[in-house]
Amino acid sequence: MTFQGIRIIAGVASFAVGISLLIAAAQFTLYAQTPQPDPSLERKNYSDQIRQTYNFRFGEDNFSLPGNAAIEGNEFIQPGAFPKAEYCGHCHEEAYHQWRQALHSNSFRTPFYRTSVNILIRTEGIEFSRHCDSCHNPIAVLSGALTQNSQVDRSFDQDGLTCTTCHSIQRLQSTSGNGGYVMGVPAVMVDEKGNRIPGEAPFGDILQHPERHSQAVMQPFYRTPEFCAACHKANLPHALNDYKFIRAFTVYDEWQNSKFSKRNPLTFYQTDFTTCQNCHMHRAAADLPDYGSKNGMFASHRWTAGNTAVPFYYGFDEQLQKTIEFLKRGTFLNVDVFALKKTGDDTMIAPLGSVPFQLAAKDVVQAYIVVQNKNIGHSLIPEVRDLYEAWVEFVVKDADGKDIYHSGFLKPDGMLDTRAHSFTNRPVNLSGEFVDNHKVATIHSMAYDNSIQSGRSALVRYEFQIPAQVKGPISITARVNYRHLRQSYLNNVFGPDHPLYPVVEIASRTRMLNIGMNDATPPAPGDNPDWMRWNNLGIGFLDQLQYSDAIEAFEQVVKLRPDYDDGYVNVGLTYIEWEKYSSARPGLEKALQLHPDYARALYYLALVERREGHPEAEVADLQEVVKQYPQSRDARRELGIAYYQQHRSDDAVTQFEALQAIDPDDVAAHYNLAILYRRKGMKAEAAKQAALYATKRIDPAAPTYSLDYLRKHPETSTESVPWHMHSDMEHAAASGGGQQ
């Protein structure tokens, strides 16, 4: 299109906007002259009618239980009180266009969600679905639609989380999730005194007073991670499962414990403060007119993340492409083919690329793959990780491209290789069976959880044999693939006959190996420096409880970077986890020489002081950590314990109450406050904390259900072991070569 053509179109668009404003002004004049019904009276009448037949199974104080959704006035509200998205789209075309293809607008209607929630409705009752729909369909909860024989018009189901659900939230209850928000009566305008005006307002009024519109639909906390935590954190409460509190997913907690929050002194790496919105609502140029854009830039309402299934199912090609681009940006993970070991030789050839070595035909080789969760503010995989699927595909090929060994392949029916290393979990029920259909009310235990927390690294090991007649060189490739959703769950939804859903490669690394001599090679552009490669290996060893190996790796870090304070802290941390506290002191003190008052070193040194019987030094160290990081869960918890052990009850209560303000579900806070409150004569408060501790602590019988599952599934039971080898040596011996 020519520039002149663009100017003509722009002129036509300006004329159309002018006509729209004239019409809107006329509508506003008519609206202002017409007597309006009392919305509060209409709501009261509606609520009274709903209450007559509503199933208050979980108590009348909160009609959203077992969810946490609430609304000002604590009365049901008419579905029509929420302006439709099309109304907002009149002035916010870009936002509406993006929202329609995004997960929020499809949060309820998709067959994936409906399959799971319908199981809950069929087996337990529709009132139980309030737990899920407090986030997936707030209007259904707040209008009283989730009860037997409801006559509520459910046309709003198609819009899921619409504009005026998120933009009507007035405050947050806590960071417990499950819909932990307080909704206000929807309004897109306030009057001259700041009072909310319910319902739709004429466009002319909005354009005449945009500041009043902004006051009605925006709150400062909308830009905080705590706002996202209202739904992106969930638990399975006793009211849902008639069992006990079980954590479902804790994306907010994972972010808060990550380097991006700047609230946790114990992270392995540091970076700038980053919120959920910085990543998932990144500003970009607006393609359509939108009064919410600033200088032509608009905060994304696509919320691109990892869900490729919904746009694939609905044919939202634009959303699907942007989601794939987001996943493939190449900065989230680092995959490192770090080391080799040859059977019969304990020497680790590491780090690959930096040291020379030799390989020969028939060598049995172990490969050490390190996957670093480098720039994700939460775990890989977050949220309902029993439904998502990320895994390592490991391939060894000869010079002709023929497979020598292949782990993590997809079978013709779309199922993942059962021996693949996947970053998922396995929730099980009372019978030790995998809850494959996401029937959340039956989950009682977790057989294993292989997710990688933000900033940490996973060490994955493979073993293969180089064939006798190999044609060199051979290539080793490790890649992390991602699929939304798991194939067996897709089969639950659609049956076996459905198209294969997209598989996205998030990160990969390939190394070429010669048969014979291999010289050192320059690093690839995406490789970490060698000191960081060793550091990530040490983190992997540490998480697999391989303490001596972890110390050797961290000692390599400080050898390469003697000025790196965290290298010494990591040595000390490893000794602490190994319960060799005195051995931890030199490394921690060295870090403090390099970086005085370094909070991470002080925290771990306080643990050493506690074991060596120096309570004053312990408290002093922890006080300094809390001063620097007042929202550190760990520091608050340990300082509370230190005060408790010194019989400083009031100081201990202060720390545990502060801890509960950060994490309302912290079990140590419940336990200690139950004791401390009782000592202070606060019997009611003590009883409440004791009850919360009883339901939130891990059920001692839960591991039994997990063991039942692992016994029944030996093909995946090794995934529950801290470290294990993925090997195809039995097949290689039988066939005279590698897997074909």
Order of alpha helices (4+ residues) and beta strands (2+ residues): alpha-alpha-beta-alpha-alpha-alpha-alpha-alpha-alpha-beta-beta-beta-beta-alpha-alpha-alpha-beta-alpha-beta-alpha-alpha-beta-beta-alpha-alpha-beta-beta-beta-beta-beta-beta-beta-beta-beta-beta-alpha-beta-beta-alpha-alpha-alpha-alpha-alpha-alpha-alpha-alpha-alpha-alpha-alpha-alpha-beta-alpha
